[in-house]
Amino acid sequence: MNDILHGLGAAAAFGGLGVVLLLLGILLVDVLTPGKLGHQIWVERNRNAAVLLSSALLGIGGIVFTAILYTYEDFGKGMVSTACFGVLGLVLMAVAFWVVDVLTPGKLGAILVDPEPHPAVWVTASCNLAVAAIVSASIA
């Protein structure tokens, strides 16, 4: 019974950390794009913004999943490791966003929240997922 309770506690703690990292991902995308991201997606039904945010959330979720899967035996060390890899993923996604913005015409943030579909959203979403895959591979 103690094993079950211990497992539930660890799952709750890692789950809570994962939710915090996902919220940081939402905040990061909101900071990188003009306007209010929630309004763009839920009120204006902006598909570009939804694809961009979805890719960031899937990427962070993948990093957190991999960090938990390969976590340390020591619970505290596992939590710190998961947090560090999650934050690293967020930072690298922001750097990739900036690089794409610098190398392409226009302001990427404005393009990505334009109500008209734009192929740049797929490129940026792919960058998010590629960065997450690279960080995830470095964990294992």
C-alpha positions in Angstrom: 0.0 0.0 0.0 2.9 2.4 0.8 4.2 1.8 -2.8 0.9 2.9 -4.3 0.7 6.0 -2.1 4.3 6.9 -2.8 3.6 6.4 -6.6 0.5 8.6 -6.4 2.5 11.3 -4.6 5.3 11.2 -7.1 2.8 11.3 -10.0 1.0 14.3 -8.5 4.3 16.1 -8.0 5.6 15.4 -11.5 2.1 16.2 -12.9 2.1 19.5 -11.1 5.6 20.3 -12.4 4.4 19.4 -15.9 1.4 21.7 -15.6 3.7 24.6 -14.4 6.0 24.0 -17.4 3.0 24.0 -19.8 1.8 27.3 -18.3 5.3 28.7 -18.8 5.1 27.6 -22.4 1.8 29.4 -22.8 3.3 32.5 -21.3 6.3 32.3 -23.6 4.2 32.0 -26.7 2.0 34.9 -25.5 5.1 37.1 -24.9 6.6 36.2 -28.4 3.4 37.1 -30.2 1.4 40.4 -30.3 -2.0 40.6 -28.6 -3.5 38.3 -26.0 -3.0 34.7 -27.0 -6.1 33.4 -25.2 -8.2 36.0 -27.1 -6.6 35.1 -30.4 -7.4 31.4 -30.0 -10.7 31.3 -28.1 -12.5 34.4 -29.2 -11.1 35.1 -32.7 -10.6 31.4 -33.4 -7.2 32.1 -34.9 -5.9 28.8 -36.3 -2.3 30.1 -36.8 -2.1 31.0 -33.1 -3.6 27.6 -32.1 -1.1 25.6 -34.2 1.8 27.6 -32.7 0.6 27.2 -29.1 -0.2 23.5 -29.7 3.2 22.8 -31.0 4.9 24.4 -28.0 2.6 22.4 -25.6 3.3 19.1 -27.4 7.0 19.9 -27.4 7.1 20.7 -23.7 4.9 17.7 -22.9 7.3 15.5 -24.8 10.3 16.8 -22.9 8.6 16.4 -19.5 7.5 12.9 -20.5 11.0 11.9 -21.4 12.5 13.5 -18.3 10.1 11.6 -16.1 10.6 8.3 -18.0 14.4 8.5 -17.5 14.3 10.2 -14.1 16.7 9.5 -11.3 16.0 7.1 -8.4 16.2 10.1 -6.0 12.8 11.9 -6.2 14.2 15.4 -5.6 16.9 15.0 -8.2 14.3 13.7 -10.6 12.1 16.8 -10.0 15.0 19.2 -10.4 16.2 17.4 -13.6 12.7 17.5 -15.1 12.3 21.2 -14.3 15.8 22.0 -15.8 15.1 20.1 -19.0 11.7 21.7 -19.3 13.1 25.2 -18.9 15.9 24.4 -21.3 13.3 23.3 -23.9 11.4 26.6 -23.4 14.6 28.6 -23.8 15.7 26.8 -26.9 12.2 27.1 -28.4 12.4 30.9 -27.8 15.9 31.0 -29.4 14.7 29.0 -32.4 11.7 31.4 -32.8 14.1 34.4 -32.7 16.4 32.8 -35.3 13.5 32.1 -37.7 12.3 35.7 -37.1 15.8 37.1 -37.9 16.2 34.9 -41.0 12.8 35.5 -42.6 11.0 38.6 -43.9 8.5 40.4 -41.7 7.8 40.1 -38.0 7.3 36.5 -37.2 5.1 37.0 -34.2 2.7 39.2 -36.2 2.6 36.8 -39.1 1.8 33.9 -36.7 -1.3 35.6 -35.2 -2.6 36.9 -38.5 -6.1 35.5 -39.1 -5.2 34.5 -42.6 -3.5 31.0 -42.8 0.2 31.3 -43.3 2.8 28.6 -44.0 5.2 30.2 -41.5 3.1 28.8 -38.7 3.9 25.2 -39.8 7.7 26.0 -40.1 7.6 27.5 -36.6 5.6 24.6 -35.2 8.1 22.2 -36.7 10.9 24.1 -35.1 9.2 23.8 -31.7 8.8 20.0 -32.1 12.3 19.6 -33.5 13.8 21.4 -30.5 11.7 19.3 -28.2 12.9 16.1 -29.9 16.5 17.2 -29.6 16.2 18.0 -25.9 14.3 14.8 -25.3 17.0 12.7 -27.0 19.6 14.4 -24.9 17.9 13.1 -21.7 18.0 9.4 -22.7 
